[in-house]
């Protein structure tokens, strides 16, 4: 896997805010592996959830795998953050 730097993460975040499914998936990968950002399973789950809602099949698999490593409170927080993100980025 290529190392992702902060500039790349910023570009991906910009694309994610524009609602691009692959960018949401990429952010999930970044946060689940700690590439270019601090490892954060809650944020990773949030972005995989958002990508899955936009049809990225791989995101569903990653989200499911992460959920096995997370507590119920962490999953609930990830889902809350995903709903909040959807409200904030609704056009």
C-alpha positions as semicolon CSV with decimal commas, in nm:
position;residue;x (nm);y (nm);z (nm)
1;X;0,000;0,000;0,000
2;X;0,133;0,343;-0,088
3;X;0,199;0,586;0,194
4;X;-0,065;0,858;0,203
5;X;0,051;1,205;0,308
6;X;-0,146;1,490;0,461
7;X;-0,191;1,670;0,127
8;X;-0,338;1,356;-0,026
9;X;-0,572;1,314;0,272
10;X;-0,685;1,677;0,231
11;X;-0,764;1,612;-0,137
12;X;-0,957;1,297;-0,048
13;X;-1,150;1,484;0,223
14;X;-1,243;1,753;-0,029
15;X;-1,373;1,490;-0,271
16;X;-1,560;1,318;0,014
17;X;-1,735;1,644;0,105
18;X;-1,843;1,660;-0,260
19;X;-2,009;1,322;-0,203
20;X;-1,776;1,109;-0,414
21;X;-1,824;0,746;-0,301
22;X;-1,466;0,636;-0,371
23;X;-1,328;0,926;-0,166
24;X;-1,546;0,822;0,129
25;X;-1,411;0,468;0,092
26;X;-1,052;0,596;0,072
27;X;-1,100;0,794;0,394
28;X;-1,229;0,479;0,560
29;X;-0,911;0,303;0,451
30;X;-0,696;0,590;0,579
31;X;-0,855;0,592;0,924
32;X;-0,866;0,212;0,953
33;X;-0,494;0,180;0,879
34;X;-0,356;0,508;1,014
35;X;-0,228;0,612;0,669
36;X;-0,185;0,991;0,664
37;X;-0,409;1,030;0,971
38;X;-0,425;0,896;1,324
39;X;-0,579;0,548;1,343
40;X;-0,946;0,593;1,435
41;X;-1,188;0,302;1,401
42;X;-1,493;0,519;1,474
43;X;-1,409;0,755;1,187
44;X;-1,317;0,462;0,964
45;X;-1,654;0,298;1,032
46;X;-1,829;0,630;0,963
47;X;-1,665;0,671;0,623
48;X;-1,712;0,305;0,527
49;X;-2,079;0,340;0,625
50;X;-2,119;0,650;0,407
51;X;-1,939;0,483;0,115
52;X;-2,154;0,170;0,154
53;X;-2,468;0,384;0,141
54;X;-2,342;0,518;-0,193
55;X;-2,295;0,168;-0,331
56;X;-1,928;0,085;-0,263
57;X;-1,945;-0,290;-0,201
58;X;-1,594;-0,315;-0,053
59;X;-1,692;-0,056;0,209
60;X;-1,960;-0,290;0,343
61;X;-1,702;-0,563;0,394
62;X;-1,457;-0,331;0,571
63;X;-1,736;-0,184;0,787
64;X;-1,844;-0,532;0,893
65;X;-1,487;-0,633;0,973
66;X;-1,428;-0,318;1,177
67;X;-1,753;-0,364;1,368
68;X;-1,618;-0,695;1,502
69;X;-1,330;-0,503;1,663
70;X;-1,547;-0,226;1,806
71;X;-1,776;-0,197;2,105
72;X;-2,145;-0,116;2,074
73;X;-2,086;0,243;2,194
74;X;-1,817;0,297;1,928
75;X;-2,044;0,166;1,653
76;X;-2,330;0,385;1,775
77;X;-2,097;0,688;1,775
78;X;-1,979;0,607;1,421
79;X;-2,341;0,584;1,303
80;X;-2,426;0,913;1,478
81;X;-2,129;1,082;1,307
82;X;-2,237;0,943;0,969
83;X;-2,589;1,084;1,014
84;X;-2,443;1,420;1,119
85;X;-2,212;1,420;0,816
86;X;-2,509;1,355;0,587
87;X;-2,701;1,646;0,740
88;X;-2,401;1,880;0,711
89;X;-2,324;1,792;0,349
90;X;-2,683;1,778;0,219
91;X;-2,726;2,015;-0,072
